[in-house]
Amino acid sequence: MKDLFDKIYKDKGPLGKWASVAEGYFVFPKLEGPISNRMRFQGKEVITWSVNDYLGLANRSEIREVDAQAAANYGSAYPMGARMMSGHTELHEQLQNECAAFVQKEAAYLLNFGYQGIMSTIDALVGKDDIIVYDVDTHACIIDGVRLHMGKRFTYKHNDMESIEKNLERATKMAEQTGGGILVISEGVFGMRGEQGKLKEIVALKEKYNFRLLVDDAHGFGTLGATGAGAGEEQGVQDQIDVYFATFAKSMASTGAFIAGDQEIIDYLKYNLRSQMFAKSLQMQLVVGALKRLDMLRSMPELREKLWKNVNALQGGLKERGFDIGTTQSCVTPVYLKGSVPEAMALVKDLRENHGVFCSIVVYPVIPKGLILLRMIPTASHTLTDVEETLAAFEAIRDRLDNGTYKRLSAAVAAQFE
């Protein structure tokens, strides 16, 4: 019999094996200073493209004043206890009602955290006789939620309607045997590639197949649609999303999340979401802060306009210079390059140290071997000067990648892990 921890000593995992050369710089980096378009990294100012503060709310004076006053009024403990027992307040109800109205749904329910909340939502929606059909590229929180499911689940190829229909046919036959139902799960915006989920095409399949649709719209909420209500509004099908999920951690620059849908669905979920029933209520200072942020989302469309001005300048400039940004249909801006993990490290170090540009790096196993993905998140806080400096930096690093400079610089690192 093996010691349970044998694997820890022998195999650190595909990302963990790089920890000795990556931690503190490429992973678990420390950005310092007020959340903004420019922050400090290892003592140097960098243009920051790795913070999901889409509308630039995080460091606005009116937001900080409300947060500070709420903390002074309530502290960080109130209310104590789970919502069902002693942690429910009128302000929790107000925030739920305003979230529901904003995303054009009858009702909403607050979640303490997005990751935890959507896992629990999936768990509550399906039983052992039900079948889940979900996009293979969905976020880890959805994958973990699906893992809790004791019944059958099928993945369909990313945004592939032929694949989803094939899996709906399989799920329908199985549901007829088990007596269960079908839950389809997609994201409103896929956070790595920036593509919108094909929500319009998916809901059209309801005419042919009997299923319910759950949409994780973490990156669409506040950024897409005429009012900012998200990818469903953008595609004209918000009313056909059965359970809508959004987080406060991106456009709202805070902590927490919510689910929204028909009143009866939300009533069921709030009595069956284990992660909320048995967890302390969302603290009041976050609730008050979220109310202020939501008010600004509604009343200040200029924030979204400024965001998209920066998005279009960055994405347009990259395409004009021949960079591959995939098929993004959102603010998420991926740049695809070819190279190894050690080359990616050398490239990113050059970008940060010599060009003052900080963006996230994504490598294998998140994406296929031989690819480097530099993921940028434009915000309303960025300026066109930030964009121009970044475009110039990207041209410089591409030249050094193409001429083999990074391969030579990373040779010693690569040899350690061959």
Buried (B, 14 or more C-beta within 10 A) or exposed (E): EEEEEEEEEEEEEEBEBBBEBBEEBBEEBEBEEEBBBBBBBEEEEBBBBBBBBBBBBBBBEEBBEBBEBBBEEBEEEBBEEBBEEEBBBEBBEEBBEBBBBBBBBEBBBBBBBBBBBBBBBBBBBBEEBBBBBBBEBBBEBBBBBBEEBEBBBBBBBBBBBEBBBBBBEBBBEBBEEBEBBBBBBBBBBBBBBBBBBBBBBBBEBBEEBEBBBBBBBBBBBBBBBEBBBBBBBBBEBBEBBBBBBBBBBBBBBBBBBBBBBEEEBBEBBBEBBEBBBEBBBBBBBBBBBBBBBBBBBEEBEEBBEBBBBBBEBBBEBBEEEEBEBBEBBBBBBBBBBEBBBBBBBBBBBBBBEEBBBBBBBBBBEEBEEEBBBBBBBBBBBBBEEBBEBBBEBBEBBBEBBEEEBBBEBBEEBBEEEE
